[in-house]
Amino acid sequence: MKTLFLPLDERPCNADFPKMLANTNQQLTLLMPESKILAHKRKAADFEGIKAYLLEHCQEADNAVISLDMLLYGGLIPSRLHHLDIVELENRLDVISMLKIHNPQLKIYAFQCIMRCPQYNSSEEEPDYYEDYGYALFRKSYLEDKEVRDTLTKQEQDELHSIHIPQEYEKDYESRRHTNVQMNAKTLELLEKHMIDFLVIPQDDSSPYGYTAMDQKKILAQVKEKHLEYRCMVYPGADEVGMSLLTRAYNTFYNRQLSIYPLYASILGPTIIPRYEDRPMYESLKSHIQVTGAKMAHSIEDADAILAINCPGKYMQESFDDVKDITYTSYRNLMSFALMIDDFIKKGYKVGLCDSAYSNGGDIDLITYLDYFDILDKLYAYAGWNTNCNTLGTVLSQMQLAEDIPLNNNIYRYIEDGFYQADVRKYVVEHDLKELGLSYYDFKDQQDVVEERISHYLLEHYNRLKLSQHYPIQQIKVSMPWKRMFEIGMKVTMK
């Protein structure tokens, strides 16, 4: 199967992970534009270059997975910064119809994010005024939406009345959100006309109330009005959606549907609402299994694979928090969970591990237990990065597409998701950057020094695992694609 693939942006999670996924299956080939025409952080992609590439290669492809944020706005961050008008955006969207004209048999799987509204002050990925008014924009919309749909306490009412945002900033922000929602509607029209075969509208960094929830409500109303519920899904996520749709394209092409049974680490796990998301873990699970073209198994006996979900005991924290809530142990028996995974593997089940106990990093305690029981090289998938849904979509895709245990991919993720995100990142910020006079977003002229130190620390962590004795690493070479500490790219060379 040949898939024409347009990623959400140029970061490893969007441009490299799908390639790593495709490399685990000999029947899958990706056709993807070179990085030089894609977005680069705040710099929008080369639209004409993307258009030319898609039209040139669509006839040799069986299907296409297309990020409409990349096609329309030039990438994920440009979708939050652009000043494009509706006419220009509609012209860009016409590329989808052109693809169908060039290749009427091409199945198009598209995704288009609901614009996020972060709960903090930072202009790193948002308009400049978000540095001072980001939290105020979020909080005002949150309280206004809650007032309409629920009730506000006296304290919340006072807070709402005290929020001041310069009118020009609020107008700019809301205008862009309005434009993006209009384009969501235009995309639904293409879905209705079968120019798009399946559509995902993910919510990036969502919340129960506020701008994102209000936009979601508008979009869901249109989906229902047009009777598109069977071909359009709206749920939390973003960076994993390309992989999820690639998996759906594969399952549809080969006419297969795997049955997946979820195994949670705690009794309350299915009911916990993860950080940066707006619904319980179990509800997101339903959407993520469905979007890949798989189905939920109602019993272990009916399952083709087991999805082990490492969840919190009661509340989700960041992986790098110094003090872990007691419910991580009192409401969750991690050793028992590791032993259950071991038991299923010994019984011959294909097992993937969704490590979602924390946000922004894996659970090093669990990795240690699995290493002790010699399980790390027997999983069909592992991930534990960023949000619960980022992790969930990655694992579900890998465990369905891998023809054999994807050891190299898993080792990569143990190192990045477990060691870097949950430990090394914080250590480098608090020690090395401080020593070098650098900051989280500014490496000055010493980025190579920072990358070398991170590589050294990561290799040290890996070499402490028993796994390293059987699968030694010669070198880890780290890169920082957006010149910040949040994410890394890696090249791992095995001995």
Secondary structure in CASP SS format (residue, H / E / C, confidence):
PFRMAT SS
TARGET T0000
AUTHOR 0000-0000-0000
METHOD secondary structure of the structure
MODEL  1
M C 1.00
K E 1.00
T E 1.00
L E 1.00
F E 1.00
L E 1.00
P C 1.00
L C 1.00
D C 1.00
E C 1.00
R C 1.00
P H 1.00
C H 1.00
N H 1.00
A H 1.00
D H 1.00
F H 1.00
P H 1.00
K H 1.00
M H 1.00
L H 1.00
A H 1.00
N C 1.00
T C 1.00
N C 1.00
Q C 1.00
Q C 1.00
L C 1.00
T E 1.00
L E 1.00
L E 1.00
M C 1.00
P C 1.00
E C 1.00
S H 1.00
K H 1.00
I H 1.00
L C 1.00
A C 1.00
H E 1.00
K C 1.00
R C 1.00
K E 1.00
A C 1.00
A C 1.00
D C 1.00
F H 1.00
E H 1.00
G H 1.00
I H 1.00
K H 1.00
A H 1.00
Y H 1.00
L H 1.00
L H 1.00
E H 1.00
H H 1.00
C H 1.00
Q H 1.00
E H 1.00
A C 1.00
D C 1.00
N E 1.00
A E 1.00
V E 1.00
I E 1.00
S E 1.00
L H 1.00
D H 1.00
M H 1.00
L H 1.00
L H 1.00
Y H 1.00
G C 1.00
G C 1.00
L C 1.00
I C 1.00
P H 1.00
S H 1.00
R H 1.00
L C 1.00
H C 1.00
H C 1.00
L C 1.00
D C 1.00
I H 1.00
V H 1.00
E H 1.00
L H 1.00
E H 1.00
N H 1.00
R H 1.00
L H 1.00
D H 1.00
V H 1.00
I H 1.00
S H 1.00
M H 1.00
L H 1.00
K H 1.00
I H 1.00
H H 1.00
N C 1.00
P C 1.00
Q C 1.00
L C 1.00
K E 1.00
I E 1.00
Y E 1.00
A E 1.00
F E 1.00
Q C 1.00
C C 1.00
I E 1.00
M C 1.00
R C 1.00
C C 1.00
P C 1.00
Q C 1.00
Y C 1.00
N C 1.00
S C 1.00
S C 1.00
E C 1.00
E C 1.00
E C 1.00
P C 1.00
D C 1.00
Y C 1.00
Y H 1.00
E H 1.00
D H 1.00
Y H 1.00
G H 1.00
Y H 1.00
A H 1.00
L H 1.00
F H 1.00
R H 1.00
K H 1.00
S H 1.00
Y H 1.00
L H 1.00
E H 1.00
D H 1.00
K H 1.00
E H 1.00
V H 1.00
R H 1.00
D C 1.00
T C 1.00
L C 1.00
T C 1.00
K H 1.00
Q H 1.00
E H 1.00
Q H 1.00
D H 1.00
E H 1.00
L H 1.00
H H 1.00
S H 1.00
I C 1.00
H C 1.00
I C 1.00
P C 1.00
Q H 1.00
E H 1.00
Y H 1.00
E H 1.00
K H 1.00
D H 1.00
Y H 1.00
E H 1.00
S H 1.00
R H 1.00
R H 1.00
H H 1.00
T H 1.00
N H 1.00
V H 1.00
Q H 1.00
M H 1.00
N H 1.00
A H 1.00
K H 1.00
T H 1.00
L H 1.00
E H 1.00
L H 1.00
L H 1.00
E H 1.00
K C 1.00
H C 1.00
M C 1.00
I C 1.00
D C 1.00
F E 1.00
L E 1.00
V E 1.00
I E 1.00
P E 1.00
Q E 1.00
D C 1.00
D C 1.00
S C 1.00
S C 1.00
P C 1.00
Y C 1.00
G C 1.00
Y H 1.00
T H 1.00
A H 1.00
M H 1.00
D H 1.00
Q H 1.00
K H 1.00
K H 1.00
I H 1.00
L H 1.00
A H 1.00
Q H 1.00
V H 1.00
K H 1.00
E H 1.00
K C 1.00
H C 1.00
L C 1.00
E C 1.00
Y C 1.00
R C 1.00
C E 1.00
M E 1.00
V E 1.00
Y E 1.00
P E 1.00
G C 1.00
A C 1.00
D C 1.00
E C 1.00
V H 1.00
G H 1.00
M H 1.00
S H 1.00
L H 1.00
L H 1.00
T H 1.00
R H 1.00
A H 1.00
Y H 1.00
N H 1.00
T H 1.00
F H 1.00
Y C 1.00
N C 1.00
R C 1.00
Q C 1.00
L C 1.00
S E 1.00
I E 1.00
Y E 1.00
P E 1.00
L E 1.00
Y E 1.00
A C 1.00
S C 1.00
I C 1.00
L C 1.00
G H 1.00
P H 1.00
T H 1.00
I C 1.00
I C 1.00
P C 1.00
R C 1.00
Y C 1.00
E C 1.00
D C 1.00
R C 1.00
P C 1.00
M H 1.00
Y H 1.00
E H 1.00
S H 1.00
L H 1.00
K H 1.00
S H 1.00
H H 1.00
I H 1.00
Q H 1.00
V H 1.00
T C 1.00
G C 1.00
A C 1.00
K E 1.00
M E 1.00
A C 1.00
H C 1.00
S C 1.00
I H 1.00
E H 1.00
D H 1.00
A C 1.00
D C 1.00
A E 1.00
I E 1.00
L E 1.00
A E 1.00
I E 1.00
N E 1.00
C C 1.00
P C 1.00
G C 1.00
K C 1.00
Y C 1.00
M C 1.00
Q E 1.00
E E 1.00
S C 1.00
F C 1.00
D C 1.00
D C 1.00
V C 1.00
K C 1.00
D C 1.00
I C 1.00
T H 1.00
Y H 1.00
T H 1.00
S H 1.00
Y C 1.00
R C 1.00
N C 1.00
L H 1.00
M H 1.00
S H 1.00
F H 1.00
A H 1.00
L H 1.00
M H 1.00
I H 1.00
D H 1.00
D H 1.00
F H 1.00
I H 1.00
K H 1.00
K C 1.00
G C 1.00
Y C 1.00
K E 1.00
V E 1.00
G E 1.00
L E 1.00
C E 1.00
D E 1.00
S C 1.00
A C 1.00
Y E 1.00
S E 1.00
N C 1.00
G C 1.00
G C 1.00
D C 1.00
I H 1.00
D H 1.00
L H 1.00
I H 1.00
T H 1.00
Y H 1.00
L H 1.00
D H 1.00
Y H 1.00
F C 1.00
D C 1.00
I C 1.00
L C 1.00
D C 1.00
K C 1.00
L C 1.00
Y C 1.00
A E 1.00
Y E 1.00
A E 1.00
G C 1.00
W C 1.00
N C 1.00
T C 1.00
N H 1.00
C H 1.00
N H 1.00
T H 1.00
L H 1.00
G H 1.00
T H 1.00
V H 1.00
L H 1.00
S H 1.00
Q H 1.00
M H 1.00
Q H 1.00
L H 1.00
A C 1.00
E C 1.00
D C 1.00
I C 1.00
P C 1.00
L H 1.00
N H 1.00
N H 1.00
N H 1.00
I H 1.00
Y H 1.00
R H 1.00
Y H 1.00
I H 1.00
E H 1.00
D H 1.00
G H 1.00
F H 1.00
Y H 1.00
Q H 1.00
A H 1.00
D H 1.00
V H 1.00
R H 1.00
K H 1.00
Y H 1.00
V H 1.00
V H 1.00
E H 1.00
H H 1.00
D H 1.00
L H 1.00
K H 1.00
E H 1.00
L H 1.00
G C 1.00
L C 1.00
S E 1.00
Y C 1.00
Y C 1.00
D E 1.00
F C 1.00
K C 1.00
D C 1.00
Q C 1.00
Q H 1.00
D H 1.00
V H 1.00
V H 1.00
E H 1.00
E H 1.00
R H 1.00
I H 1.00
S H 1.00
H H 1.00
Y H 1.00
L H 1.00
L H 1.00
E H 1.00
H H 1.00
Y H 1.00
N H 1.00
R C 1.00
L C 1.00
K C 1.00
L H 1.00
S H 1.00
Q H 1.00
H H 1.00
Y C 1.00
P C 1.00
I E 1.00
Q E 1.00
Q E 1.00
I E 1.00
K E 1.00
V E 1.00
S E 1.00
M C 1.00
P C 1.00
W C 1.00
K C 1.00
R C 1.00
M C 1.00
F C 1.00
E C 1.00
I C 1.00
G E 1.00
M E 1.00
K E 1.00
V E 1.00
T E 1.00
M E 1.00
K C 1.00
END
